[in-house]
Amino acid sequence: MKRTITRQEEFEIMKLVMDKFLWLGVIIMAYGLYKIISLSESFWFGLSILAGGAIIMLLFVWILMKEFNYVKHP
């Protein structure tokens, strides 16, 4: 017999997964900041990596908030 999970439990699992992706965005942004500060590459290369990390973070925050509104107002 399969056990079904509630919407709240599904949301809690999704939060744990999204947290890992947000950490990934932070790590990418830190790497971009390192590239800007170290000047080993061009400034624009580091800035593009930094912007990519910010886009990843914003994308997953948007998904998380959309899902939160779905759980809050079924």
Predicted model as a PDB file, atoms N, CA, C, CB and O in Angstrom, pLDDT in the B-factor column:
MODEL        1                                                                  
ATOM      1  N   MET A   1       0.853  -1.169   0.000  1.00 76.00           N  
ATOM      2  CA  MET A   1       0.000   0.000   0.000  1.00 76.00           C  
ATOM      3  C   MET A   1       0.905   1.241   0.000  1.00 76.00           C  
ATOM      4  CB  MET A   1      -0.974  -0.007   1.233  1.00 76.00           C  
ATOM      5  O   MET A   1       1.819   1.365   0.815  1.00 76.00           O  
ATOM      6  N   LYS A   2       0.626   2.133  -0.919  1.00 80.00           N  
ATOM      7  CA  LYS A   2       1.409   3.363  -0.993  1.00 80.00           C  
ATOM      8  C   LYS A   2       0.827   4.403  -0.056  1.00 80.00           C  
ATOM      9  CB  LYS A   2       1.450   3.902  -2.433  1.00 80.00           C  
ATOM     10  O   LYS A   2      -0.387   4.516   0.114  1.00 80.00           O  
ATOM     11  N   ARG A   3       1.725   5.150   0.539  1.00 81.00           N  
ATOM     12  CA  ARG A   3       1.311   6.232   1.434  1.00 81.00           C  
ATOM     13  C   ARG A   3       1.333   7.536   0.657  1.00 81.00           C  
ATOM     14  CB  ARG A   3       2.234   6.318   2.690  1.00 81.00           C  
ATOM     15  O   ARG A   3       2.309   7.836  -0.030  1.00 81.00           O  
ATOM     16  N   THR A   4       0.276   8.300   0.761  1.00 84.00           N  
ATOM     17  CA  THR A   4       0.247   9.598   0.093  1.00 84.00           C  
ATOM     18  C   THR A   4       0.658  10.672   1.089  1.00 84.00           C  
ATOM     19  CB  THR A   4      -1.162   9.897  -0.495  1.00 84.00           C  
ATOM     20  O   THR A   4       0.441  10.546   2.294  1.00 84.00           O  
ATOM     21  N   ILE A   5       1.252  11.724   0.558  1.00 82.00           N  
ATOM     22  CA  ILE A   5       1.664  12.816   1.427  1.00 82.00           C  
ATOM     23  C   ILE A   5       0.707  13.989   1.232  1.00 82.00           C  
ATOM     24  CB  ILE A   5       3.133  13.241   1.135  1.00 82.00           C  
ATOM     25  O   ILE A   5       0.106  14.165   0.172  1.00 82.00           O  
ATOM     26  N   THR A   6       0.591  14.766   2.271  1.00 83.00           N  
ATOM     27  CA  THR A   6      -0.282  15.931   2.198  1.00 83.00           C  
ATOM     28  C   THR A   6       0.416  17.043   1.431  1.00 83.00           C  
ATOM     29  CB  THR A   6      -0.682  16.412   3.612  1.00 83.00           C  
ATOM     30  O   THR A   6       1.613  16.961   1.158  1.00 83.00           O  
ATOM     31  N   ARG A   7      -0.331  18.074   1.087  1.00 76.00           N  
ATOM     32  CA  ARG A   7       0.257  19.215   0.396  1.00 76.00           C  
ATOM     33  C   ARG A   7       1.300  19.900   1.265  1.00 76.00           C  
ATOM     34  CB  ARG A   7      -0.825  20.209  -0.008  1.00 76.00           C  
ATOM     35  O   ARG A   7       2.315  20.381   0.761  1.00 76.00           O  
ATOM     36  N   GLN A   8       1.054  19.945   2.554  1.00 81.00           N  
ATOM     37  CA  GLN A   8       2.012  20.587   3.463  1.00 81.00           C  
ATOM     38  C   GLN A   8       3.320  19.810   3.514  1.00 81.00           C  
ATOM     39  CB  GLN A   8       1.419  20.708   4.875  1.00 81.00           C  
ATOM     40  O   GLN A   8       4.399  20.403   3.508  1.00 81.00           O  
ATOM     41  N   GLU A   9       3.225  18.472   3.563  1.00 84.00           N  
ATOM     42  CA  GLU A   9       4.440  17.657   3.562  1.00 84.00           C  
ATOM     43  C   GLU A   9       5.191  17.790   2.236  1.00 84.00           C  
ATOM     44  CB  GLU A   9       4.093  16.183   3.828  1.00 84.00           C  
ATOM     45  O   GLU A   9       6.421  17.830   2.215  1.00 84.00           O  
ATOM     46  N   GLU A  10       4.452  17.856   1.142  1.00 79.00           N  
ATOM     47  CA  GLU A  10       5.070  18.050  -0.163  1.00 79.00           C  
ATOM     48  C   GLU A  10       5.804  19.392  -0.221  1.00 79.00           C  
ATOM     49  CB  GLU A  10       4.011  17.971  -1.273  1.00 79.00           C  
ATOM     50  O   GLU A  10       6.898  19.492  -0.776  1.00 79.00           O  
ATOM     51  N   PHE A  11       5.185  20.412   0.359  1.00 76.00           N  
ATOM     52  CA  PHE A  11       5.792  21.733   0.378  1.00 76.00           C  
ATOM     53  C   PHE A  11       7.060  21.739   1.221  1.00 76.00           C  
ATOM     54  CB  PHE A  11       4.803  22.763   0.908  1.00 76.00           C  
ATOM     55  O   PHE A  11       8.047  22.370   0.840  1.00 76.00           O  
ATOM     56  N   GLU A  12       7.053  21.052   2.353  1.00 83.00           N  
ATOM     57  CA  GLU A  12       8.237  20.983   3.210  1.00 83.00           C  
ATOM     58  C   GLU A  12       9.394  20.292   2.484  1.00 83.00           C  
ATOM     59  CB  GLU A  12       7.910  20.238   4.520  1.00 83.00           C  
ATOM     60  O   GLU A  12      10.542  20.720   2.603  1.00 83.00           O  
ATOM     61  N   ILE A  13       9.103  19.233   1.737  1.00 81.00           N  
ATOM     62  CA  ILE A  13      10.144  18.546   0.967  1.00 81.00           C  
ATOM     63  C   ILE A  13      10.677  19.466  -0.119  1.00 81.00           C  
ATOM     64  CB  ILE A  13       9.599  17.239   0.346  1.00 81.00           C  
ATOM     65  O   ILE A  13      11.884  19.521  -0.358  1.00 81.00           O  
ATOM     66  N   MET A  14       9.766  20.197  -0.785  1.00 77.00           N  
ATOM     67  CA  MET A  14      10.182  21.113  -1.835  1.00 77.00           C  
ATOM     68  C   MET A  14      11.067  22.222  -1.275  1.00 77.00           C  
ATOM     69  CB  MET A  14       8.962  21.710  -2.531  1.00 77.00           C  
ATOM     70  O   MET A  14      12.018  22.645  -1.933  1.00 77.00           O  
ATOM     71  N   LYS A  15      10.763  22.699  -0.063  1.00 78.00           N  
ATOM     72  CA  LYS A  15      11.595  23.732   0.551  1.00 78.00           C  
ATOM     73  C   LYS A  15      13.014  23.228   0.779  1.00 78.00           C  
ATOM     74  CB  LYS A  15      10.983  24.194   1.876  1.00 78.00           C  
ATOM     75  O   LYS A  15      13.977  23.965   0.569  1.00 78.00           O  
ATOM     76  N   LEU A  16      13.145  21.985   1.203  1.00 84.00           N  
ATOM     77  CA  LEU A  16      14.479  21.422   1.417  1.00 84.00           C  
ATOM     78  C   LEU A  16      15.269  21.346   0.112  1.00 84.00           C  
ATOM     79  CB  LEU A  16      14.372  20.031   2.044  1.00 84.00           C  
ATOM     80  O   LEU A  16      16.465  21.635   0.084  1.00 84.00           O  
ATOM     81  N   VAL A  17      14.596  20.958  -0.959  1.00 80.00           N  
ATOM     82  CA  VAL A  17      15.263  20.863  -2.261  1.00 80.00           C  
ATOM     83  C   VAL A  17      15.629  22.259  -2.767  1.00 80.00           C  
ATOM     84  CB  VAL A  17      14.358  20.136  -3.290  1.00 80.00           C  
ATOM     85  O   VAL A  17      16.746  22.470  -3.239  1.00 80.00           O  
ATOM     86  N   MET A  18      14.705  23.206  -2.673  1.00 76.00           N  
ATOM     87  CA  MET A  18      14.960  24.558  -3.151  1.00 76.00           C  
ATOM     88  C   MET A  18      16.076  25.231  -2.353  1.00 76.00           C  
ATOM     89  CB  MET A  18      13.685  25.390  -3.074  1.00 76.00           C  
ATOM     90  O   MET A  18      16.822  26.046  -2.896  1.00 76.00           O  
ATOM     91  N   ASP A  19      16.192  24.899  -1.082  1.00 81.00           N  
ATOM     92  CA  ASP A  19      17.256  25.461  -0.259  1.00 81.00           C  
ATOM     93  C   ASP A  19      18.621  25.110  -0.836  1.00 81.00           C  
ATOM     94  CB  ASP A  19      17.143  24.959   1.186  1.00 81.00           C  
ATOM     95  O   ASP A  19      19.537  25.932  -0.824  1.00 81.00           O  
ATOM     96  N   LYS A  20      18.755  23.891  -1.339  1.00 83.00           N  
ATOM     97  CA  LYS A  20      20.030  23.477  -1.941  1.00 83.00           C  
ATOM     98  C   LYS A  20      20.316  24.286  -3.194  1.00 83.00           C  
ATOM     99  CB  LYS A  20      20.014  21.973  -2.276  1.00 83.00           C  
ATOM    100  O   LYS A  20      21.463  24.663  -3.433  1.00 83.00           O  
ATOM    101  N   PHE A  21      19.293  24.562  -4.002  1.00 79.00           N  
ATOM    102  CA  PHE A  21      19.501  25.354  -5.212  1.00 79.00           C  
ATOM    103  C   PHE A  21      19.825  26.805  -4.864  1.00 79.00           C  
ATOM    104  CB  PHE A  21      18.261  25.290  -6.114  1.00 79.00           C  
ATOM    105  O   PHE A  21      20.594  27.453  -5.575  1.00 79.00           O  
ATOM    106  N   LEU A  22      19.255  27.316  -3.791  1.00 80.00           N  
ATOM    107  CA  LEU A  22      19.595  28.670  -3.367  1.00 80.00           C  
ATOM    108  C   LEU A  22      21.045  28.742  -2.903  1.00 80.00           C  
ATOM    109  CB  LEU A  22      18.655  29.135  -2.248  1.00 80.00           C  
ATOM    110  O   LEU A  22      21.731  29.730  -3.166  1.00 80.00           O  
ATOM    111  N   TRP A  23      21.515  27.711  -2.218  1.00 86.00           N  
ATOM    112  CA  TRP A  23      22.922  27.665  -1.833  1.00 86.00           C  
ATOM    113  C   TRP A  23      23.803  27.613  -3.072  1.00 86.00           C  
ATOM    114  CB  TRP A  23      23.201  26.454  -0.925  1.00 86.00           C  
ATOM    115  O   TRP A  23      24.873  28.221  -3.101  1.00 86.00           O  
ATOM    116  N   LEU A  24      23.362  26.893  -4.091  1.00 86.00           N  
ATOM    117  CA  LEU A  24      24.111  26.845  -5.339  1.00 86.00           C  
ATOM    118  C   LEU A  24      24.230  28.245  -5.939  1.00 86.00           C  
ATOM    119  CB  LEU A  24      23.436  25.885  -6.339  1.00 86.00           C  
ATOM    120  O   LEU A  24      25.297  28.619  -6.426  1.00 86.00           O  
ATOM    121  N   GLY A  25      23.152  29.019  -5.909  1.00 83.00           N  
ATOM    122  CA  GLY A  25      23.185  30.394  -6.398  1.00 83.00           C  
ATOM    123  C   GLY A  25      24.151  31.250  -5.606  1.00 83.00           C  
ATOM    124  O   GLY A  25      24.870  32.068  -6.180  1.00 83.00           O  
ATOM    125  N   VAL A  26      24.176  31.071  -4.296  1.00 88.00           N  
ATOM    126  CA  VAL A  26      25.098  31.836  -3.450  1.00 88.00           C  
ATOM    127  C   VAL A  26      26.552  31.476  -3.775  1.00 88.00           C  
ATOM    128  CB  VAL A  26      24.804  31.574  -1.954  1.00 88.00           C  
ATOM    129  O   VAL A  26      27.413  32.355  -3.831  1.00 88.00           O  
ATOM    130  N   ILE A  27      26.817  30.208  -3.984  1.00 91.00           N  
ATOM    131  CA  ILE A  27      28.179  29.773  -4.305  1.00 91.00           C  
ATOM    132  C   ILE A  27      28.615  30.332  -5.658  1.00 91.00           C  
ATOM    133  CB  ILE A  27      28.270  28.230  -4.309  1.00 91.00           C  
ATOM    134  O   ILE A  27      29.754  30.773  -5.810  1.00 91.00           O  
ATOM    135  N   ILE A  28      27.716  30.314  -6.636  1.00 89.00           N  
ATOM    136  CA  ILE A  28      28.045  30.872  -7.954  1.00 89.00           C  
ATOM    137  C   ILE A  28      28.307  32.370  -7.840  1.00 89.00           C  
ATOM    138  CB  ILE A  28      26.902  30.603  -8.967  1.00 89.00           C  
ATOM    139  O   ILE A  28      29.240  32.887  -8.454  1.00 89.00           O  
ATOM    140  N   MET A  29      27.491  33.065  -7.058  1.00 89.00           N  
ATOM    141  CA  MET A  29      27.705  34.504  -6.876  1.00 89.00           C  
ATOM    142  C   MET A  29      29.026  34.778  -6.161  1.00 89.00           C  
ATOM    143  CB  MET A  29      26.542  35.122  -6.086  1.00 89.00           C  
ATOM    144  O   MET A  29      29.725  35.731  -6.505  1.00 89.00           O  
ATOM    145  N   ALA A  30      29.371  33.967  -5.185  1.00 90.00           N  
ATOM    146  CA  ALA A  30      30.649  34.143  -4.485  1.00 90.00           C  
ATOM    147  C   ALA A  30      31.821  33.903  -5.433  1.00 90.00           C  
ATOM    148  CB  ALA A  30      30.740  33.190  -3.274  1.00 90.00           C  
ATOM    149  O   ALA A  30      32.831  34.603  -5.362  1.00 90.00           O  
ATOM    150  N   TYR A  31      31.692  32.929  -6.307  1.00 89.00           N  
ATOM    151  CA  TYR A  31      32.747  32.668  -7.290  1.00 89.00           C  
ATOM    152  C   TYR A  31      32.891  33.855  -8.242  1.00 89.00           C  
ATOM    153  CB  TYR A  31      32.443  31.374  -8.085  1.00 89.00           C  
ATOM    154  O   TYR A  31      34.006  34.253  -8.580  1.00 89.00           O  
ATOM    155  N   GLY A  32      31.768  34.417  -8.670  1.00 88.00           N  
ATOM    156  CA  GLY A  32      31.820  35.594  -9.527  1.00 88.00           C  
ATOM    157  C   GLY A  32      32.468  36.772  -8.830  1.00 88.00           C  
ATOM    158  O   GLY A  32      33.249  37.502  -9.439  1.00 88.00           O  
ATOM    159  N   LEU A  33      32.149  36.969  -7.546  1.00 88.00           N  
ATOM    160  CA  LEU A  33      32.764  38.042  -6.774  1.00 88.00           C  
ATOM    161  C   LEU A  33      34.262  37.810  -6.623  1.00 88.00           C  
ATOM    162  CB  LEU A  33      32.105  38.158  -5.398  1.00 88.00           C  
ATOM    163  O   LEU A  33      35.051  38.753  -6.692  1.00 88.00           O  
ATOM    164  N   TYR A  34      34.648  36.568  -6.417  1.00 88.00           N  
ATOM    165  CA  TYR A  34      36.070  36.234  -6.340  1.00 88.00           C  
ATOM    166  C   TYR A  34      36.779  36.572  -7.644  1.00 88.00           C  
ATOM    167  CB  TYR A  34      36.256  34.749  -6.009  1.00 88.00           C  
ATOM    168  O   TYR A  34      37.881  37.119  -7.632  1.00 88.00           O  
ATOM    169  N   LYS A  35      36.147  36.246  -8.772  1.00 86.00           N  
ATOM    170  CA  LYS A  35      36.748  36.539 -10.079  1.00 86.00           C  
ATOM    171  C   LYS A  35      36.873  38.040 -10.290  1.00 86.00           C  
ATOM    172  CB  LYS A  35      35.915  35.915 -11.213  1.00 86.00           C  
ATOM    173  O   LYS A  35      37.848  38.495 -10.889  1.00 86.00           O  
ATOM    174  N   ILE A  36      35.902  38.824  -9.809  1.00 86.00           N  
ATOM    175  CA  ILE A  36      35.976  40.278  -9.941  1.00 86.00           C  
ATOM    176  C   ILE A  36      37.115  40.821  -9.087  1.00 86.00           C  
ATOM    177  CB  ILE A  36      34.637  40.933  -9.535  1.00 86.00           C  
ATOM    178  O   ILE A  36      37.892  41.656  -9.550  1.00 86.00           O  
ATOM    179  N   ILE A  37      37.219  40.360  -7.860  1.00 88.00           N  
ATOM    180  CA  ILE A  37      38.232  40.877  -6.933  1.00 88.00           C  
ATOM    181  C   ILE A  37      39.635  40.446  -7.340  1.00 88.00           C  
ATOM    182  CB  ILE A  37      37.939  40.405  -5.508  1.00 88.00           C  
ATOM    183  O   ILE A  37      40.573  41.241  -7.274  1.00 88.00           O  
ATOM    184  N   SER A  38      39.785  39.194  -7.762  1.00 86.00           N  
ATOM    185  CA  SER A  38      41.126  38.696  -8.074  1.00 86.00           C  
ATOM    186  C   SER A  38      41.655  39.226  -9.394  1.00 86.00           C  
ATOM    187  CB  SER A  38      41.121  37.192  -8.107  1.00 86.00           C  
ATOM    188  O   SER A  38      42.865  39.221  -9.623  1.00 86.00           O  
ATOM    189  N   LEU A  39      40.771  39.681 -10.259  1.00 78.00           N  
ATOM    190  CA  LEU A  39      41.135  40.210 -11.570  1.00 78.00           C  
ATOM    191  C   LEU A  39      41.958  39.228 -12.399  1.00 78.00           C  
ATOM    192  CB  LEU A  39      41.903  41.495 -11.404  1.00 78.00           C  
ATOM    193  O   LEU A  39      42.731  39.631 -13.268  1.00 78.00           O  
ATOM    194  N   SER A  40      41.784  37.918 -12.118  1.00 72.00           N  
ATOM    195  CA  SER A  40      42.475  36.917 -12.929  1.00 72.00           C  
ATOM    196  C   SER A  40      41.827  36.827 -14.314  1.00 72.00           C  
ATOM    197  CB  SER A  40      42.452  35.533 -12.226  1.00 72.00           C  
ATOM    198  O   SER A  40      42.502  36.526 -15.298  1.00 72.00           O  
ATOM    199  N   GLU A  41      40.566  37.078 -14.384  1.00 72.00           N  
ATOM    200  CA  GLU A  41      39.848  37.167 -15.657  1.00 72.00           C  
ATOM    201  C   GLU A  41      39.426  38.619 -15.820  1.00 72.00           C  
ATOM    202  CB  GLU A  41      38.601  36.188 -15.706  1.00 72.00           C  
ATOM    203  O   GLU A  41      39.802  39.478 -15.023  1.00 72.00           O  
ATOM    204  N   SER A  42      38.649  38.883 -16.848  1.00 83.00           N  
ATOM    205  CA  SER A  42      38.171  40.250 -17.028  1.00 83.00           C  
ATOM    206  C   SER A  42      37.074  40.559 -16.013  1.00 83.00           C  
ATOM    207  CB  SER A  42      37.652  40.461 -18.467  1.00 83.00           C  
ATOM    208  O   SER A  42      36.420  39.658 -15.488  1.00 83.00           O  
ATOM    209  N   PHE A  43      36.892  41.829 -15.756  1.00 84.00           N  
ATOM    210  CA  PHE A  43      35.854  42.282 -14.832  1.00 84.00           C  
ATOM    211  C   PHE A  43      34.481  41.825 -15.303  1.00 84.00           C  
ATOM    212  CB  PHE A  43      35.885  43.810 -14.692  1.00 84.00           C  
ATOM    213  O   PHE A  43      33.648  41.422 -14.491  1.00 84.00           O  
ATOM    214  N   TRP A  44      34.239  41.885 -16.611  1.00 87.00           N  
ATOM    215  CA  TRP A  44      32.913  41.558 -17.157  1.00 87.00           C  
ATOM    216  C   TRP A  44      32.619  40.067 -17.055  1.00 87.00           C  
ATOM    217  CB  TRP A  44      32.814  42.005 -18.618  1.00 87.00           C  
ATOM    218  O   TRP A  44      31.462  39.671 -16.918  1.00 87.00           O  
ATOM    219  N   PHE A  45      33.657  39.240 -17.121  1.00 87.00           N  
ATOM    220  CA  PHE A  45      33.466  37.799 -16.939  1.00 87.00           C  
ATOM    221  C   PHE A  45      32.988  37.511 -15.518  1.00 87.00           C  
ATOM    222  CB  PHE A  45      34.778  37.029 -17.234  1.00 87.00           C  
ATOM    223  O   PHE A  45      32.042  36.746 -15.324  1.00 87.00           O  
ATOM    224  N   GLY A  46      33.624  38.107 -14.546  1.00 87.00           N  
ATOM    225  CA  GLY A  46      33.210  37.926 -13.155  1.00 87.00           C  
ATOM    226  C   GLY A  46      31.822  38.475 -12.898  1.00 87.00           C  
ATOM    227  O   GLY A  46      31.038  37.883 -12.157  1.00 87.00           O  
ATOM    228  N   LEU A  47      31.521  39.609 -13.512  1.00 88.00           N  
ATOM    229  CA  LEU A  47      30.197  40.209 -13.350  1.00 88.00           C  
ATOM    230  C   LEU A  47      29.116  39.346 -13.982  1.00 88.00           C  
ATOM    231  CB  LEU A  47      30.169  41.607 -13.959  1.00 88.00           C  
ATOM    232  O   LEU A  47      28.010  39.249 -13.450  1.00 88.00           O  
ATOM    233  N   SER A  48      29.424  38.717 -15.111  1.00 91.00           N  
ATOM    234  CA  SER A  48      28.433  37.847 -15.742  1.00 91.00           C  
ATOM    235  C   SER A  48      28.170  36.604 -14.891  1.00 91.00           C  
ATOM    236  CB  SER A  48      28.900  37.436 -17.145  1.00 91.00           C  
ATOM    237  O   SER A  48      27.031  36.142 -14.812  1.00 91.00           O  
ATOM    238  N   ILE A  49      29.197  36.064 -14.260  1.00 89.00           N  
ATOM    239  CA  ILE A  49      29.007  34.924 -13.358  1.00 89.00           C  
ATOM    240  C   ILE A  49      28.172  35.356 -12.152  1.00 89.00           C  
ATOM    241  CB  ILE A  49      30.379  34.349 -12.894  1.00 89.00           C  
ATOM    242  O   ILE A  49      27.278  34.629 -11.719  1.00 89.00           O  
ATOM    243  N   LEU A  50      28.462  36.522 -11.622  1.00 90.00           N  
ATOM    244  CA  LEU A  50      27.699  37.064 -10.497  1.00 90.00           C  
ATOM    245  C   LEU A  50      26.231  37.243 -10.878  1.00 90.00           C  
ATOM    246  CB  LEU A  50      28.297  38.406 -10.037  1.00 90.00           C  
ATOM    247  O   LEU A  50      25.343  36.899 -10.098  1.00 90.00           O  
ATOM    248  N   ALA A  51      25.974  37.772 -12.059  1.00 91.00           N  
ATOM    249  CA  ALA A  51      24.600  37.972 -12.525  1.00 91.00           C  
ATOM    250  C   ALA A  51      23.904  36.630 -12.753  1.00 91.00           C  
ATOM    251  CB  ALA A  51      24.586  38.803 -13.823  1.00 91.00           C  
ATOM    252  O   ALA A  51      22.712  36.497 -12.478  1.00 91.00           O  
ATOM    253  N   GLY A  52      24.632  35.648 -13.246  1.00 90.00           N  
ATOM    254  CA  GLY A  52      24.053  34.311 -13.432  1.00 90.00           C  
ATOM    255  C   GLY A  52      23.618  33.697 -12.115  1.00 90.00           C  
ATOM    256  O   GLY A  52      22.553  33.084 -12.037  1.00 90.00           O  
ATOM    257  N   GLY A  53      24.421  33.855 -11.092  1.00 88.00           N  
ATOM    258  CA  GLY A  53      24.046  33.356  -9.763  1.00 88.00           C  
ATOM    259  C   GLY A  53      22.823  34.071  -9.222  1.00 88.00           C  
ATOM    260  O   GLY A  53      21.964  33.451  -8.595  1.00 88.00           O  
ATOM    261  N   ALA A  54      22.740  35.376  -9.461  1.00 88.00           N  
ATOM    262  CA  ALA A  54      21.572  36.135  -9.009  1.00 88.00           C  
ATOM    263  C   ALA A  54      20.318  35.692  -9.741  1.00 88.00           C  
ATOM    264  CB  ALA A  54      21.793  37.634  -9.212  1.00 88.00           C  
ATOM    265  O   ALA A  54      19.249  35.600  -9.138  1.00 88.00           O  
ATOM    266  N   ILE A  55      20.434  35.416 -11.032  1.00 90.00           N  
ATOM    267  CA  ILE A  55      19.280  34.948 -11.801  1.00 90.00           C  
ATOM    268  C   ILE A  55      18.821  33.579 -11.305  1.00 90.00           C  
ATOM    269  CB  ILE A  55      19.621  34.882 -13.301  1.00 90.00           C  
ATOM    270  O   ILE A  55      17.620  33.335 -11.190  1.00 90.00           O  
ATOM    271  N   ILE A  56      19.754  32.695 -11.014  1.00 85.00           N  
ATOM    272  CA  ILE A  56      19.395  31.376 -10.467  1.00 85.00           C  
ATOM    273  C   ILE A  56      18.661  31.535  -9.142  1.00 85.00           C  
ATOM    274  CB  ILE A  56      20.657  30.497 -10.276  1.00 85.00           C  
ATOM    275  O   ILE A  56      17.637  30.891  -8.915  1.00 85.00           O  
ATOM    276  N   MET A  57      19.179  32.389  -8.272  1.00 84.00           N  
ATOM    277  CA  MET A  57      18.526  32.593  -6.972  1.00 84.00           C  
ATOM    278  C   MET A  57      17.129  33.174  -7.144  1.00 84.00           C  
ATOM    279  CB  MET A  57      19.371  33.520  -6.086  1.00 84.00           C  
ATOM    280  O   MET A  57      16.183  32.708  -6.508  1.00 84.00           O  
ATOM    281  N   LEU A  58      16.988  34.187  -7.999  1.00 86.00           N  
ATOM    282  CA  LEU A  58      15.678  34.804  -8.194  1.00 86.00           C  
ATOM    283  C   LEU A  58      14.681  33.836  -8.814  1.00 86.00           C  
ATOM    284  CB  LEU A  58      15.806  36.037  -9.067  1.00 86.00           C  
ATOM    285  O   LEU A  58      13.502  33.848  -8.459  1.00 86.00           O  
ATOM    286  N   LEU A  59      15.142  33.001  -9.735  1.00 85.00           N  
ATOM    287  CA  LEU A  59      14.265  32.017 -10.359  1.00 85.00           C  
ATOM    288  C   LEU A  59      13.712  31.041  -9.325  1.00 85.00           C  
ATOM    289  CB  LEU A  59      15.013  31.256 -11.453  1.00 85.00           C  
ATOM    290  O   LEU A  59      12.512  30.768  -9.304  1.00 85.00           O  
ATOM    291  N   PHE A  60      14.571  30.525  -8.484  1.00 79.00           N  
ATOM    292  CA  PHE A  60      14.110  29.545  -7.507  1.00 79.00           C  
ATOM    293  C   PHE A  60      13.317  30.183  -6.369  1.00 79.00           C  
ATOM    294  CB  PHE A  60      15.290  28.789  -6.943  1.00 79.00           C  
ATOM    295  O   PHE A  60      12.434  29.535  -5.807  1.00 79.00           O  
ATOM    296  N   VAL A  61      13.604  31.417  -6.019  1.00 77.00           N  
ATOM    297  CA  VAL A  61      12.776  32.117  -5.033  1.00 77.00           C  
ATOM    298  C   VAL A  61      11.374  32.325  -5.607  1.00 77.00           C  
ATOM    299  CB  VAL A  61      13.417  33.483  -4.635  1.00 77.00           C  
ATOM    300  O   VAL A  61      10.379  32.166  -4.899  1.00 77.00           O  
ATOM    301  N   TRP A  62      11.300  32.680  -6.891  1.00 83.00           N  
ATOM    302  CA  TRP A  62       9.995  32.857  -7.540  1.00 83.00           C  
ATOM    303  C   TRP A  62       9.204  31.543  -7.539  1.00 83.00           C  
ATOM    304  CB  TRP A  62      10.179  33.366  -8.989  1.00 83.00           C  
ATOM    305  O   TRP A  62       8.009  31.537  -7.242  1.00 83.00           O  
ATOM    306  N   ILE A  63       9.872  30.433  -7.871  1.00 79.00           N  
ATOM    307  CA  ILE A  63       9.199  29.127  -7.864  1.00 79.00           C  
ATOM    308  C   ILE A  63       8.718  28.792  -6.461  1.00 79.00           C  
ATOM    309  CB  ILE A  63      10.142  28.018  -8.384  1.00 79.00           C  
ATOM    310  O   ILE A  63       7.599  28.310  -6.286  1.00 79.00           O  
ATOM    311  N   LEU A  64       9.556  29.044  -5.461  1.00 74.00           N  
ATOM    312  CA  LEU A  64       9.187  28.752  -4.076  1.00 74.00           C  
ATOM    313  C   LEU A  64       7.990  29.583  -3.631  1.00 74.00           C  
ATOM    314  CB  LEU A  64      10.371  29.006  -3.147  1.00 74.00           C  
ATOM    315  O   LEU A  64       7.075  29.063  -2.992  1.00 74.00           O  
ATOM    316  N   MET A  65       7.991  30.864  -3.961  1.00 76.00           N  
ATOM    317  CA  MET A  65       6.873  31.722  -3.566  1.00 76.00           C  
ATOM    318  C   MET A  65       5.592  31.345  -4.300  1.00 76.00           C  
ATOM    319  CB  MET A  65       7.210  33.187  -3.831  1.00 76.00           C  
ATOM    320  O   MET A  65       4.509  31.396  -3.716  1.00 76.00           O  
ATOM    321  N   LYS A  66       5.701  30.965  -5.578  1.00 78.00           N  
ATOM    322  CA  LYS A  66       4.533  30.527  -6.325  1.00 78.00           C  
ATOM    323  C   LYS A  66       3.935  29.282  -5.682  1.00 78.00           C  
ATOM    324  CB  LYS A  66       4.899  30.253  -7.792  1.00 78.00           C  
ATOM    325  O   LYS A  66       2.716  29.175  -5.543  1.00 78.00           O  
ATOM    326  N   GLU A  67       4.785  28.350  -5.294  1.00 71.00           N  
ATOM    327  CA  GLU A  67       4.315  27.126  -4.643  1.00 71.00           C  
ATOM    328  C   GLU A  67       3.762  27.427  -3.258  1.00 71.00           C  
ATOM    329  CB  GLU A  67       5.449  26.098  -4.546  1.00 71.00           C  
ATOM    330  O   GLU A  67       2.792  26.798  -2.836  1.00 71.00           O  
ATOM    331  N   PHE A  68       4.353  28.366  -2.549  1.00 68.00           N  
ATOM    332  CA  PHE A  68       3.849  28.733  -1.232  1.00 68.00           C  
ATOM    333  C   PHE A  68       2.429  29.303  -1.353  1.00 68.00           C  
ATOM    334  CB  PHE A  68       4.794  29.761  -0.555  1.00 68.00           C  
ATOM    335  O   PHE A  68       1.555  28.984  -0.546  1.00 68.00           O  
ATOM    336  N   ASN A  69       2.214  30.129  -2.347  1.00 66.00           N  
ATOM    337  CA  ASN A  69       0.862  30.674  -2.555  1.00 66.00           C  
ATOM    338  C   ASN A  69      -0.099  29.566  -2.937  1.00 66.00           C  
ATOM    339  CB  ASN A  69       0.869  31.765  -3.645  1.00 66.00           C  
ATOM    340  O   ASN A  69      -1.275  29.623  -2.579  1.00 66.00           O  
ATOM    341  N   TYR A  70       0.372  28.566  -3.651  1.00 59.00           N  
ATOM    342  CA  TYR A  70      -0.484  27.432  -4.027  1.00 59.00           C  
ATOM    343  C   TYR A  70      -0.898  26.643  -2.792  1.00 59.00           C  
ATOM    344  CB  TYR A  70       0.241  26.509  -5.028  1.00 59.00           C  
ATOM    345  O   TYR A  70      -2.055  26.237  -2.684  1.00 59.00           O  
ATOM    346  N   VAL A  71       0.013  26.420  -1.872  1.00 56.00           N  
ATOM    347  CA  VAL A  71      -0.306  25.680  -0.653  1.00 56.00           C  
ATOM    348  C   VAL A  71      -1.169  26.518   0.271  1.00 56.00           C  
ATOM    349  CB  VAL A  71       0.974  25.247   0.068  1.00 56.00           C  
ATOM    350  O   VAL A  71      -2.089  26.006   0.908  1.00 56.00           O  
ATOM    351  N   LYS A  72      -0.872  27.807   0.345  1.00 58.00           N  
ATOM    352  CA  LYS A  72      -1.596  28.678   1.250  1.00 58.00           C  
ATOM    353  C   LYS A  72      -3.053  28.862   0.812  1.00 58.00           C  
ATOM    354  CB  LYS A  72      -0.901  30.026   1.339  1.00 58.00           C  
ATOM    355  O   LYS A  72      -3.956  28.932   1.645  1.00 58.00           O  
ATOM    356  N   HIS A  73      -3.269  28.939  -0.515  1.00 55.00           N  
ATOM    357  CA  HIS A  73      -4.610  29.146  -1.057  1.00 55.00           C  
ATOM    358  C   HIS A  73      -4.938  28.068  -2.092  1.00 55.00           C  
ATOM    359  CB  HIS A  73      -4.730  30.551  -1.686  1.00 55.00           C  
ATOM    360  O   HIS A  73      -4.842  28.316  -3.294  1.00 55.00           O  
ATOM    361  N   PRO A  74      -5.326  26.871  -1.634  1.00 53.00           N  
ATOM    362  CA  PRO A  74      -5.579  25.778  -2.594  1.00 53.00           C  
ATOM    363  C   PRO A  74      -6.779  26.027  -3.479  1.00 53.00           C  
ATOM    364  CB  PRO A  74      -5.776  24.483  -1.861  1.00 53.00           C  
ATOM    365  O   PRO A  74      -7.104  25.195  -4.326  1.00 53.00           O  
TER     366      PRO A  74                                                      
ENDMDL                                                                          
END                                                                             
